[in-house]
Amino acid sequence: MATEQGLKIAVIGGGSSYTPELVEGFILHYGGLPVRELWLVDIEPGLRKLNIVGNLAQRMVEKSGLPIEVHLTTDRRAAIEGADFVSTQMRVGMLDARARDESIPPKYGVIGQETTGPGGMMKALRTIPVLLDVCRDIEELAPDAWLLNFTNPAGMVTEAIHKYSKVKSIGLCNAPIGLIKQVSAKYGVAADRVYAEFVGLNHLHWVSRIDVNGEDKLDDMLADTGGYSAQNVPPREWNPEFLQSLRALPSYYLKYFYMTDAMLEEQLESLKQGQNRAEVVKRVEEELFELYNDPDLKEKPKQLEQRGGAFYSEAAVNLMRSLYNGTNDIQTLNVANRGILDFLPDDACIEVNCVVTRNGPLPLPLTKIPPMAKGLIHAVKTYEQLAIDAAVTGDRSLALQALAHHPLVPSVEAAIRMLDEMLEANKEFLPSFFPKEAAAAKDVN
């Protein structure tokens, strides 16, 4: 890995509003992660954002005085060739597709969310084929590279890569690092004095123990009914009796499962007012890109924290540093199960603590698995594996089975009608589901 001149890193989706945080991480940690070339890649429709973000990245690097070359391109293969790390932060269909994911399911009495439930499935169907195409380039042009995926739904995408490619891939999420930072701030200790054990899947995990300087703080954290939260999930508090009886701190995404009626009601009210999360993100991004376009701006602006994905890029830089240096530290990652959860298949992607070695992450055995969580984990994993295979094959029957067996979908009839509308709304991004239309479009072009 790497030459004496340093590392080459390719970022697929380089025009993302998160990119300045990633660049800041490369600058701050250059001593342990000597980046020589940073390639920011995007598609033609994202070229405006790529240029704005890329110019800010170049100003940030220039201010730092570090010998990092920043390249902006729509040529993915040039960026990937010879790369040591490939990081993915893409959104197929952009925010318009997210808006549909969030607005269609509520018509059928189902929560619309970009990574959970029907919306999450549509995002997976759009995304997995594109990322597998990226993987084919990596296999050819950078076979030794690590692919760090925090394109959502991260667990499903990472599992698809493991199953359908030879690329070395690890999935990332900002939720675990966000909790560690929250606990660190609450008790006034350094982050490395906090140990939290995560059990479950991406966006479906429970924290079964929290130790601070070796002292058990789980009861303290359970007493805070606000739990740990994020900008992209409504801040509804947990029922204190429920939290105490659960004996584990649930991810904020679990509100969609444990508070389904209240969360759906809140979403329906927002939609009545013409608002959904995609529209909020659009406004925040517009404000961010206005800031990024200021030629005098040479650092990551504070307003980026409002975007809802704080610490994603920090998690990515931490993982790159650990893989490059073989630090053997502990990070929470999306990796193949390999017997850690004995009620799931070995190839299932789970979200657990791992020791990060130079040769990759080694998942740690779990000390506590909340027994009441097992059924939900198993049900959602069944849905995920059906949806992954549907994404790869374009098989509508698999997509229907995935949707019908998701715990948030109330009936087969709702699943059928919802699937019809959502597939049709995403037709241009799902050529394997609409081969005749795809072939006709290809002929026209």
C-alpha positions in Angstrom: 0.0 0.0 0.0 1.3 3.4 -1.1 4.6 4.4 -2.5 7.3 6.5 -0.8 5.5 9.5 -2.4 2.3 8.9 -0.5 -1.2 7.6 -1.0 -3.7 8.0 -3.8 -7.3 8.4 -2.6 -10.4 8.4 -4.9 -13.7 9.8 -3.6 -16.7 8.7 -5.6 -19.3 11.4 -5.1 -16.7 14.0 -4.6 -19.2 16.8 -5.1 -20.9 15.9 -1.9 -21.4 18.6 0.7 -19.6 16.3 3.2 -16.3 16.5 1.2 -14.8 19.5 3.0 -14.9 17.5 6.3 -13.1 14.7 4.6 -10.4 17.1 3.3 -10.1 18.7 6.7 -9.4 15.2 8.1 -6.7 14.5 5.5 -5.0 17.8 6.4 -5.2 17.3 10.2 -3.9 13.7 10.0 -1.4 14.0 7.2 1.4 12.8 9.5 -0.3 9.4 9.9 -2.0 9.3 6.5 0.3 10.9 3.9 -2.1 11.6 1.0 -0.3 12.4 -2.2 -3.2 12.6 -4.6 -6.9 13.2 -3.8 -9.2 12.6 -6.7 -12.8 13.9 -6.4 -15.1 12.2 -8.9 -18.7 13.0 -9.8 -21.1 12.6 -12.8 -21.9 15.3 -15.3 -25.2 16.4 -13.5 -23.1 16.9 -10.4 -20.3 18.9 -12.1 -21.3 22.3 -10.7 -21.1 21.0 -7.1 -17.9 19.2 -7.8 -16.2 22.3 -9.0 -17.4 24.4 -6.1 -16.4 21.8 -3.5 -13.2 20.9 -5.4 -12.1 24.6 -5.5 -12.7 24.9 -1.7 -10.7 21.7 -1.2 -7.8 23.1 -3.2 -7.9 26.3 -1.2 -7.9 24.3 2.1 -4.9 22.3 0.9 -3.1 25.4 -0.3 -3.6 27.1 3.1 -2.2 24.0 4.9 0.9 24.1 2.8 0.8 20.3 2.4 1.9 18.6 -0.9 -1.5 17.1 -1.7 -2.6 17.3 -5.3 -6.4 17.7 -5.7 -7.9 16.5 -8.9 -11.5 17.1 -10.1 -12.9 14.7 -12.7 -15.8 12.9 -14.2 -13.4 10.2 -15.3 -14.0 7.5 -12.7 -11.5 5.1 -14.1 -8.7 7.6 -14.1 -9.4 8.4 -10.4 -9.5 4.7 -9.4 -6.4 3.5 -11.3 -3.7 2.8 -8.8 -5.7 4.1 -5.8 -4.9 2.9 -2.3 -8.3 3.8 -1.0 -11.6 4.4 -2.7 -14.3 6.1 -0.6 -17.9 6.3 -1.8 -20.5 8.9 -0.8 -22.9 8.9 -3.7 -26.7 9.4 -4.1 -28.1 7.8 -7.3 -31.0 10.0 -8.4 -29.8 12.8 -6.1 -32.2 14.5 -3.7 -35.2 14.4 -6.1 -35.1 10.6 -5.7 -34.9 10.9 -2.0 -38.0 13.2 -2.0 -39.9 10.4 -3.8 -38.7 7.8 -1.3 -40.0 9.9 1.5 -43.3 11.0 0.0 -44.7 7.9 -1.7 -44.9 5.4 1.2 -47.0 7.6 3.5 -49.8 7.4 0.9 -50.1 3.7 1.9 -49.8 4.3 5.6 -46.1 3.5 5.7 -43.2 5.6 6.9 -41.1 7.1 4.1 -37.4 7.3 5.1 -34.3 7.3 2.9 -32.6 4.2 4.5 -35.4 2.5 6.5 -38.4 0.6 5.0 -39.6 1.1 1.4 -37.6 4.2 0.8 -34.4 2.4 1.9 -35.2 -0.4 -0.4 -35.6 1.9 -3.4 -32.3 3.6 -2.6 -30.7 0.1 -2.5 -32.2 -0.9 -5.8 -30.9 2.3 -7.4 -27.5 2.2 -5.7 -26.2 -1.4 -5.6 -25.9 -1.9 -9.4 -24.0 1.4 -9.7 -21.6 0.5 -6.9 -21.0 -3.0 -8.3 -20.0 -1.3 -11.5 -17.5 0.8 -9.6 -16.3 -2.4 -8.0 -15.6 -3.9 -11.5 -13.3 -0.9 -12.1 -11.5 -1.4 -8.8 -11.0 -5.1 -9.5 -9.3 -4.1 -12.8 -7.5 -0.9 -12.0 -6.8 -1.0 -8.2 -7.2 -4.7 -7.0 -5.4 -4.0 -3.7 -7.4 -1.0 -2.8 -9.8 -0.8 0.2 -13.3 0.4 -0.6 -14.7 2.4 2.3 -18.5 2.6 1.7 -20.7 5.1 3.5 -23.2 5.3 0.7 -26.5 4.4 2.3 -28.1 2.0 3.0 -24.5 1.2 4.0 -25.0 -2.3 5.4 -27.0 -3.5 2.4 -24.5 -1.9 -0.1 -21.5 -3.4 1.7 -23.1 -6.9 1.8 -23.8 -6.7 -1.9 -20.2 -5.8 -2.6 -19.0 -8.7 -0.4 -21.4 -11.1 -2.2 -21.1 -10.0 -5.8 -17.5 -8.7 -6.1 -13.9 -9.4 -5.0 -13.2 -5.9 -3.7 -12.1 -5.5 -0.1 -14.9 -3.4 1.3 -15.9 -2.0 4.7 -19.1 -0.2 5.5 -19.2 3.0 7.7 -21.9 4.9 9.5 -21.7 8.2 11.5 -24.0 7.0 14.3 -21.5 5.0 16.3 -18.8 7.8 16.3 -21.6 10.3 17.1 -22.5 8.3 20.3 -18.9 8.0 21.4 -18.6 11.8 21.1 -21.8 12.4 23.0 -20.7 10.1 25.9 -17.2 11.7 25.8 -18.7 15.2 26.1 -21.2 14.1 28.8 -18.5 12.8 31.1 -15.7 15.1 30.1 -13.3 12.4 29.1 -11.3 11.6 25.9 -13.1 9.5 23.4 -10.6 6.6 23.9 -11.8 6.3 27.5 -15.3 5.3 26.3 -16.2 1.8 25.2 -19.6 1.2 23.7 -20.7 -2.2 22.4 -22.9 -2.1 19.3 -25.1 -5.0 18.4 -27.2 -5.3 15.2 -27.3 -4.0 11.6 -26.6 -0.6 10.0 -29.4 1.8 11.2 -30.8 -1.1 13.3 -28.4 -1.4 16.3 -28.6 -1.4 20.1 -25.8 -0.3 22.5 -25.7 -3.1 25.1 -22.9 -1.6 27.3 -21.3 1.7 27.8 -18.2 2.0 29.9 -16.4 5.2 30.8 -12.9 4.8 32.4 -14.0 1.2 33.1 -17.2 2.2 34.9 -20.6 1.0 33.7 -22.6 4.0 32.6 -25.5 2.3 30.7 -28.0 3.2 33.5 -27.0 6.8 33.2 -27.5 6.9 29.5 -30.9 5.0 29.7 -32.1 7.7 32.2 -31.7 10.3 29.4 -34.9 9.6 27.4 -33.7 11.9 24.6 -31.1 9.1 23.9 -28.6 9.8 21.2 -30.0 11.6 18.2 -29.3 13.1 14.8 -30.5 15.9 12.6 -32.1 13.5 10.1 -34.5 11.7 12.6 -37.2 13.6 14.5 -36.2 14.2 18.1 -39.0 12.4 19.8 -38.2 11.1 23.3 -38.3 7.5 24.4 -40.7 6.2 27.0 -38.6 5.9 30.2 -40.3 2.6 31.3 -39.6 1.1 27.9 -35.9 2.1 27.9 -35.3 0.7 31.4 -36.9 -2.6 30.5 -35.0 -2.8 27.2 -31.7 -2.7 29.0 -29.9 -1.4 25.9 -29.7 2.0 24.2 -31.5 1.9 20.9 -30.3 3.6 17.7 -32.5 6.7 16.8 -33.5 4.8 13.7 -35.3 2.3 15.9 -37.9 5.0 16.6 -39.4 4.0 13.3 -40.0 0.5 14.7 -40.8 1.2 18.3 -42.8 4.4 17.8 -44.2 3.7 14.3 -47.7 5.4 14.7 -46.2 8.6 16.2 -43.4 8.8 13.7 -45.8 8.3 10.8 -48.3 10.9 12.1 -45.4 13.4 12.4 -44.3 12.7 8.9 -47.9 13.0 7.5 -48.2 16.3 9.2 -44.9 17.5 7.7 -46.0 16.4 4.2 -49.3 18.3 4.6 -47.3 21.4 5.1 -45.3 20.7 2.0 -42.1 19.6 3.9 -40.0 16.5 4.0 -36.5 15.8 5.0 -35.3 15.9 1.4 -36.5 19.5 1.1 -34.8 20.5 4.3 -31.5 19.0 3.1 -31.9 20.8 -0.3 -32.1 24.1 1.6 -29.2 23.3 3.8 -27.1 22.2 0.9 -27.9 25.4 -1.1 -26.8 27.5 1.8 -23.6 25.4 2.2 -22.7 25.6 -1.5 -23.1 29.4 -1.3 -20.6 29.4 1.5 -18.3 27.0 -0.3 -18.3 29.3 -3.4 -16.8 32.2 -1.5 -13.2 32.5 -2.7 -12.1 33.7 0.7 -13.3 30.6 2.5 -10.4 28.2 3.2 -11.7 25.9 5.8 -14.7 23.7 6.6 -17.6 26.0 7.7 -19.4 25.4 11.0 -22.7 25.2 9.2 -21.8 21.8 7.8 -22.8 20.2 11.1 -26.5 21.0 10.3 -26.3 18.7 7.3 -27.2 15.6 9.4 -24.2 13.5 8.6 -21.7 14.9 11.0 -18.6 12.8 11.6 -19.1 10.5 8.5 -15.8 11.8 7.1 -14.0 11.7 10.4 -15.0 8.0 10.6 -13.6 7.4 7.1 -10.3 9.2 7.8 -9.9 7.2 11.1 -10.5 4.0 9.3 -8.0 4.8 6.6 -5.4 5.7 9.1 -5.9 2.5 11.1 -5.7 0.3 8.0 -2.6 2.1 6.7 -0.8 2.1 10.0 -2.1 -1.2 11.5 -3.0 0.5 14.7 -5.2 -2.4 16.0 -7.7 0.1 17.5 -11.4 -0.6 17.9 -14.0 0.9 15.6 -17.6 0.1 14.9 -18.0 -1.1 11.3 -20.2 -2.9 8.8 -18.5 -6.3 8.2 -19.5 -9.9 7.3 -21.0 -11.7 10.3 -18.9 -14.9 10.3 -20.6 -16.4 13.3 -20.7 -13.3 15.5 -24.5 -13.3 15.6 -25.3 -17.0 15.5 -28.9 -16.6 14.3 -27.8 -14.9 11.0 -25.9 -16.3 8.0 -22.2 -15.9 7.9 -22.3 -13.6 4.8 -24.8 -11.2 6.5 -23.4 -7.8 7.0 -23.7 -6.6 10.6 -22.6 -3.5 12.5 -20.3 -4.4 15.4 -17.0 -3.4 17.1 -13.9 -4.5 15.2 -10.2 -4.4 15.8 -8.7 -2.7 12.7 -5.5 -4.4 11.6 -3.4 -3.7 8.6 -5.1 -6.7 6.9 -8.6 -5.5 7.7 -11.1 -5.5 10.5 -11.6 -8.4 12.9 -15.1 -8.3 14.5 -15.1 -8.7 18.3 -17.2 -11.3 20.1 -20.2 -9.7 21.8 -20.6 -9.8 25.5 -24.3 -8.9 25.6 -27.0 -9.5 22.9 -30.4 -8.1 23.9 -32.6 -11.1 23.5 -35.6 -9.1 22.5 -33.7 -7.6 19.6 -33.0 -10.9 17.8 -36.4 -11.2 16.1 -36.3 -7.7 14.6 -32.7 -8.1 13.5 -33.5 -11.4 11.8 -36.6 -10.0 10.1 -34.9 -7.0 8.8 -31.9 -9.0 7.6 -34.3 -11.3 5.7 -35.7 -8.2 4.0 -32.2 -6.9 3.3 -31.0 -10.1 1.6 -34.1 -10.3 -0.6 -33.7 -6.7 -1.6 -30.0 -7.1 -2.4 -30.7 -10.0 -4.7 -33.5 -8.0 -6.3 -31.2 -5.1 -6.9 -28.7 -7.3 -8.7 -31.2 -9.3 -10.8 -34.0 -6.8 -11.4 -36.4 -9.5 -10.2 -39.7 -7.8 -9.3 -40.9 -10.9 -7.4 -37.8 -10.7 -5.1 -38.5 -7.0 -4.6 -42.1 -7.7 -3.7 -41.1 -10.4 -1.2 -38.6 -8.0 0.4 -41.1 -5.3 0.8 -43.9 -7.6 2.0 -41.7 -9.0 4.7 -40.4 -5.7 6.0 -41.7 -5.2 9.6 -42.9 -1.6 8.7 -45.1 -2.7 5.8 -48.6 -3.6 7.1 -50.0 -5.8 4.3 -49.2 -7.6 1.0 -51.8 -5.3 -0.8 -50.0 -2.2 0.4 -46.6 -3.7 -0.6 -47.9 -4.5 -4.2 -49.4 -1.1 -4.8 -46.5 0.7 -3.2 -43.9 -1.3 -5.2 -45.7 -0.5 -8.5 -45.7 3.2 -7.9 -42.1 3.4 -6.5 -40.6 1.3 -9.3 -42.4 3.4 -11.9 -41.2 6.6 -10.2 -37.6 5.3 -10.3 -37.7 3.8 -13.8 -34.8 5.8 -15.2 -32.5 4.5 -12.5 -33.7 0.9 -12.6 -32.8 -0.4 -16.1 -32.7 -4.1 -14.9 -36.3 -3.8 -13.8 -37.3 -2.2 -17.1 -35.1 -3.9 -19.8 -37.3 -3.0 -22.8 -37.3 0.7 -21.9 -33.6 0.7 -21.2 -32.9 -1.0 -24.5 -35.1 1.6 -26.3 -33.3 4.5 -24.6 -29.9 3.0 -25.6 -31.0 2.7 -29.2 -32.1 6.4 -29.2 -28.7 7.5 -27.8 
